Amino acid sequence: MSWISNFVLPKIRAVVPARKDVPDNLWTKCPQCGQLLFQRDLEANLFVCASCGHHLRMAPEKRLAMLFDGGHYQAIELPKTIVDPLRFRDRKRYADRLKEAQGASDGRDALLVAHGTIGGAPTVAAVFDFAFMGGSMGIAVGEGLLAAARLAVLQEAALVVVPASGGARMQEGVLSLMQLPRTTIAVETVKAARLPYIVVLTDPTTGGVSASFAMLGDITLAEPGAVIGFAGARVIEETIRAKLPEGFQRAEYLLEHGMVDLVVPRRELRDTLSRIIALLRRRPAPDATRALASAS
């Protein structure tokens, strides 16, 4: 042991105050402009960068609180589904991936369904969680959307769906692809009841999600800058062997080409939904409940 470690270091430690534990989530870096954003300010600004206006991803609980009147809503328990039907394994067992993701999301899957009011009108909302395996759609998500449709018809409420997904969940194979027609049927039952079905496309909305319920809204809204499409831009370029236009698959590009009805900044979203729901409110068809029962 040298005189530095025996004498000098203890003296330094005695002079320098002990380091307090600092939370590692105080700051968030904007993925668009690189600006460091103080977490408290970011939350107050609805997770929109104050420097460049980039709309960062939101946890489903915070998004629901933003959408419903007074931030009040009631989440529902979704049906239990089969776990790991294919016993899938890549670098890790699918069952282990699910447990890890569920541990960070209080046991739920990639979808959170809740009901409340928007602008005073009864509304059911189904919000995706991109942090849960990329918001991928498996059996549990399909069942969740069916449950949301049933609840909307039962309460004579509007159905608002907020996707944020990379598409179908590959670990469930063809069973995940079966959710495309099942979620489409769920949407049709809401429309058969003459109830509003509104989709709010967020970043990203891709794959099987965009090929099913996400593009069937009576009104389709999108957040600024959201990536929306089926296949990725690089895959499309390699397939057609051509350079894609600037901003291809962004919300603004889709608005210009008629795929989206309106691009709405997050702070204006609740008021916009309130006006749209008020305009679209209709009485349900008498056979809507029977249609939902046959869909499942």
ABEGO torsion letter per residue (X at the ends): XBAAAAAAAAAAAAABBBBBBBBAAABBBBAAAGBBBBAAAAAAAGGBBAAAGBBBBBBAAAAAAAABBGGBBBBBBBBBBBBGAAGBBBABBAAAAAAAAAAAAGGBBABBBBBEBBGGBBBBBBBBBAABGGGBBBAAAAAAAAAAAAAAAAAGBBBBBBBBBAEBBAAAEAAAAAAAAAAAAAAAAAAAAGBBBBBBBBOBBBEAAAABAAAABABBBBBBGBBBEABBAAAAAAAAGBBBBBGBGBAAAAAAAGABABBBBAAAAAAAAAAAAAAABBBBBAAAAAAAAAAX
